[in-house]
Amino acid sequence: MYIYKDTTINVLLGDITEVKVDAIVNAANNTLLGGGGVDGAIHRVGGKTILEQCKKIGGCPTGEARITTAGNLPSNYIIHTVGPIYKDGDSREERLLYEAYYNSLLLAEEYNIKSIAFPSISTGAYEYPIEKAMKVAVRAIMDFIDKEGKISSISFVLFKETDFILYNDYLKEKILQI
Ligand code: AR6
């Protein structure tokens, strides 16, 4: 567990659909109609009420975020965001990935969400290199804590052990561990 200002930062290894927090974040696509990876898992476990709400929302531009309830999942809300597809690192990917994290946090704050869990957005099917993506993710949440700071717990849920180790090694350098 890490502490930055008044916010707790957790790094967890496992399946985000099993995490009990106020909101989990989904790495969705522009349609919001489901897909593979973490998106597939969330819709499969959460049930059809999530898809019904997503259909009404009608899609989400890359870098933005939308919210639904969480169906059968243990959390209360799902924040659906869309990360960029990684091309050459030179096509606004970094900005868009940063915005996906930051806008998810702003939306969470609007809904008075106090605990939120993120998967590693864009680093699966969208092929964003994990180490680069991690640095963007950590920068976005630290900037959010600096500017807003109203969410008390932010978790990164990593599905792969190598990603989990990478995050811990990086955060140990950057942030106070308790
Ligand atoms: N819990 C936590 N992390 C997971 C889980 C899970 N249950 N399942 C996979 N991951 P991806 P993207 C990790 O491909 O790159 C979908 O089809 C996975 O190991 O889910 O943003 C959407 O519909 C990886 O580290 O998302 C879009 O079309 C990370 O989640 C597209 O994929 C992200 O991998 C989005 O691609």
Boltz pocket constraint, residues with backbone or C-beta under 6 A from the ligand:
constraints:
  - pocket:
      binder: B
      contacts: [[A, 14], [A, 15], [A, 16], [A, 17], [A, 27], [A, 28], [A, 29], [A, 34], [A, 35], [A, 36], [A, 37], [A, 38], [A, 39], [A, 40], [A, 41], [A, 83], [A, 119], [A, 120], [A, 121], [A, 122], [A, 123], [A, 124], [A, 125], [A, 126], [A, 127], [A, 128], [A, 157], [A, 158], [A, 159], [A, 160]]
      max_distance: 6.0
